[in-house]
Amino acid sequence: MSTEHKYILLFAIVFGLLIRIYLILFAPIEGSFTPGVLSAYGDELAHVEYTRHIIETGALPSKIVPITKASLHDQPSFENYQSPLYYIIHGTICRGLSVTSVYAVAMTGRLLSFACMLLVIIVGLKILDALGKSISIVTRINAILFLVLSGVFIRFSTLAGNEMLAWLMSGCVILAFLKYRQFRSTRYLNLLAFTFVVGLYSKLTVLVLSPLILALLIQSFRSGKRRESIIAAIFLVFMTAPLFIYNTYTFGSPVPLSSGFGEPTIRVPNFDSLLYAVRSSVFPWSELWRNWIGLMAMLPAVLLVFMVSLLVFRQSNEQKWTKILGISGIAAYVLLNVQYDQAEARYAFISWPAIVAGFQGLPKFAASPWLIAISLILPHILFVL
């Protein structure tokens, strides 16, 4: 690694660390949306109250038990439908630290998300290692820059919620997938099944990876590992069945999106939804977007994300997993927005391992680490404008 590359990495790590520390300490936990002012993220309080419910009662919330004092209704906050693992981990840590207040539980959750982010970076590097020796040092640096400086990763690594844990497990599933494909070891097949189950118990968005899991099991079965493939499939069914049965019994559906977003309707996303998706893919603080000034600040990062996303579908046949994961992620995101008005780009970031792999195809003129770092940092000037 050259001295220049060391400097850019040091610069990015310091910037990413400082802005995360600031957001963890000073981003509001409660309060209304105020244009032009850093505001509380609407879902964070609901995530915190889910954890506080577990701390106070020792049980998971259900439809008939309010889990947020912020709710004006008898029904609980919509976050009650989320998979429980993150909240159980969060609640266990809070109990061990003897913290119960909204602020203390939120701070603990933010630090937990930050810890998951550190692990996401490590897993991202392991994924690049698993892709082979053809991955250049520049590609590795650019992937690190994306994980450290992307506004989406910055925001959700500084919020209490299950997003970062789900993204971590998504990366672990892909890493196990690549290791199994490389070594054909039953250990990695078992690890893949285990991490996928843990991912589903963290957040149901991990279902986006299911086509890849199914394809690998079929390929493994056909290649002679029939017994191992059948055992892995049985393990997946038996370990995920309790979650889907619980969701059906409690919320009326194995994938209870309507508990969070309301009843689905067929709709065609409009231009505003598209613009929201584009902006939130690089800078998800909508209260600070500032119309055309903000859009211009985001434009280089938007072009970068768009270019890398396209390259996901132009990988070699050896890396066709990126195409499967990319198609699955886009299809799930489009389906979500046809049924519900949920254009926030974070829902597509469960496919982040494919995006990281896409950096290996960047043309030389766009692969400069300094250019990528500046493009990703530029939107953050909106914090001070």
C-alpha positions, 0 to 999 in steps of 0.5 A: 500500500502506497503512502498516498493510500495510507493518507486517504484511508487515515483521512476517511477513518478519522472523518467517519469516526468523528461524524459518528461520535457527533451523531451518537452523542448529539442526534436527537432521540425524540422530537418532531421533524424540523426542516433545516435542523438535525432531527430525531429519526422517526423509527429510533424511539420505537426501536428503543421502546421495543427494547424497554418493553423487553427489559420491563416485562421480560416478554416480546410485545404483541398487538395488544400490549403498547410498547411506546409511550409516544403512541397516541393509540391503544395499539403499539408502535409499528416496530413490534412486528420486527424480528426479536433477536436485536432487541433481546441482545440490546435488552440483555446488555441494558439489563447487565448495565442496569439502564432503563431510561429512554436516553440510556437505552438509546445510547446503548443501542447506538453503541451496539449499532456502531459495534456492528458497523465495525464488524461489517467493515471487517466482513466486507474486507473478508468478502473481498479476500474471498473473491480472489487475488485479482482484487486490487488494492485500489478496489479494497481501499474504495470498498472501505471508503464506501463502508466508512463514508456512505451516508447510509452506513453513517446514519444507521451505525449511529442509531438504535435499531436492528438495521446494522445487525441485519446488514452484518448478518447479510455480509456473513451469509455472503462470506460463508457462501463464497467460502463454501463455493471456494472450498466445498466444505460442509462446515461453510454450508452449515455456517451459511445456513446458521448465519441466514437463520440468525439474519432472519431473526434479526430482520426479515429483510434478510429474506432478500438473500433466499434466492441465493441460498436456494440456488446454492443448496440446489447446486450442492445437491446436484454436485454430490453433496446430497446428504449435506444439502438436505440436512442444511435445508431441514435445518433452515425449515425447522429453525425459521418455522418458529419465527414465521409461526409466531408472526402469523399467530401474533400479527396475522402474516408470516411476513407482517409488513402490514403491521408496520406500513398499513394495508397494501395498495397497488400504486405506481411510485411517482417522481417524488418517490424516485427523488427520495430514493436517490437522495436517501441512497447517499444522504438519508437526513431528509430534514437537511436536504435543502432543495437544489443546493443539497441535490448538487452536493449529493450528485457526485455520490449519487453518480458513484452509487449508480455506477457501482450498482450497474457494475453489480450486473456486469460481473463475470460468470464466476461472480454471478452471485452479485447479479442474483443478489442485486436482482433480488434486492431491487425486486424486493425494493420495487415490490415494497414500493408498489405496495407501500410508500416506502422509498427510503433507499436503506431497504435495498442496502441489505444487498451491500455485499454485491455493491462492495464487489461492484467496485472491482469493475470501476473504470480507471477514471472513476476509481481514484480513492480521492475522488470517491472519498470526496464524492461521499463526503461532499453531501455532509457539508449539508450538516453545516450549511 
